[in-house]
Amino acid sequence: MNSLPVVAIVGAPNVGKSTLVNRVLGRRQAVVAEEPGTTRDRSYNRADWAGRGFILVDTGGMEPRTRVGLAALVTGQAGVAVEEADVIVHLADAHLGVTEVDAAIAKELRSSGKKIVLAVNKLDNPADDATRYPFYSLGEGEPHPISAAHGLGIGDLLDVVISRLPTVVPAEAASAMPRVAVIGRPNVGKSTLVNRLLGSVQAVVSEAAGTTTDAVAHEIEVSSDMVPGGRFVLLDTAGVNRKSRRAKGVSYYSALRADEAIRRSDVSLLLVDAAGGVVGEDLRLARRIEEAGRACGVLINKRDLVPAERLHEVEDAVNARMTDLKPLTIAMSALTGAGTEKVMPLVARLYAAYNLRVPTHEVAELVNALLQRSAPPKGVKIRFAAQTGSAPPRFTLFANRPKEIPEGYLRYVENSLRERYGLHGISVRLRCRSSR
C-alpha cells in the first residue's frame, strides 16, 4: 500500500463523517445523505494539509454492539480502517450528546492503542461550544469543536491531526496510477470480485442488493511489464440500474458516482450475471464506457451456477449486442475464484491497448492495403492516415472529400484497425480531415 500515513475517520452512523471527508478534500467525493448507513465500505483518498500528505479513510457508521447483518459487516470494515490507521479521528454529534454508541466506540478505540483525536461535529455557533464539554467523559482527550457542513474548526482539527502523524517519505500519489472501475448492475458480484482480487475482505458483501453506495478505491499489484509501476487503483462502484438513475437520494448519487468512476478510469470491467444474461442496463453501461472513451472488458460472473451451454449463449449475446466495443469476455466465479486469475492479465492487456502508439508508416501502410482491397466511393481519395492520439487510440484519415466518406466505410477501417492491433474492447476514435 501507499507509504503515506493513514488517517481514519470513524464514528456512529450519520454523525457527518462523509461530510467531513468532503470538506477536507475540497470536493464532493463521498456520497452524503440524511439517512444513516449511506457509507458502508471504507474509502481511501489522498489529502494534503500544511504541506503534509496523507491517506484519508472514510468509514461506515460503527455499531459495536451489533453482531449480525449488514450493520455488523460495516462495523467490521470500520474496524479494519482502525487497524490500518496511524491517527484516528473519532467524530461525534453535538446534537445527540454523548450516546451509548459513542462510549462503546471510544472503548474500542482506546484498546487499539492508536493515536485518537476526538471531534464534536455540528457545532455551528463557534461562540457557544459548551456542548462539547460532556464529551470529555469518553476519555479521549480534548473534544475539538467543528462544523463539517460549514467548514468551522476544520483547520484547527487538521493541525492537531498533522501534529500526530508519523514522519514518512511520501510515495507516488495514487492519482498517477492507472485506474480500473468495476461496473455492473446491483448484486452482480462487484464487491465479491474486488475482495477476491485483493485477497482480503476490503468491501462489504451482502446478499442485499445495493450494499455498495460509493466508488471505493483500493490499490492492487499486477505482474506485467505492460503496466507502469505494476500497480492499479481498483474502483469498486455502486450497482446501477434504470431505477437508480431516476431515484432520489443515495441511489441517485451512487449512480452519478458510478458514471464518474467510468470517466476517471482507464479500464472498466463490466460484470454480467451468467444466469440473467445480457440485459438492457448492461448495454447502457457498455454504451457509457464507449462514450467516455474507456477500455472495456466483460466478466461473465457466477459461471458456477449455470451449465456451459448457458455461458456460450451469454458470450454470443455480448458479441452480438456490444458491436461498437467488441469487448473480450472472461467467464468466472468471484465467489469460488474460478477464472479470476485471468482478470488482471486482461486488465493489463486492455490498458496496454488503450495506450497504444503505432508508428505513422505502419498506419499508412495498413490503410493503403485496405484501400486496395476495398476502395472508397468514386471521387473520394484518402491520401494519408496517421495515429493522432492515444488513451483512447485516435486515428485520422486525410482525404480530398472527407465529408463524403460513408459511415460504413469508416466502420470498415475502424474494425480493421481493431483487428490488426488487438483493440478489442477499446473505444477507437476515427475521424476524417481535409488533405488540403
Secondary structure, 3 states (H helix, E strand, C coil): CCCCCEEEEEECCCCCHHHHHHHHHCCCCCCCCCCCCCCCCCEEEEEEECCEEEEEEECCCCCCCCCCHHHHHHHHHHHHHHHHCCEEEEEEECCCCCCHHHHHHHHHHHHHCCEEEEEEECCCCCCCCHHHHHHHHHCCCCEEECECCCCECHHHHHHHHHHCCCCCCCCCCHHHCCEEEEEECCCCCHHHHHHHHHCCCCCCCCCCCCCCCCCEEEEEECCCCCCHHHEEEEEECCCCCHHHHHCCCHHHHHHHHHHHHHHHCCEEEEEEECCCCCCHHHHHHHHHHHHHCCEEEEEEECHHHCCHHHHHHHHHHHHHHCCCCCCEEEECCCCCCCCHHHHHHHHHHHHHHHCCCCCHHHHHHHHHHHHHHCCCCCCCCEEEEEEEECCCCEEEEEECCHHHCCHHHHHHHHHHHHHHHCCCCCCCEEEEEECC
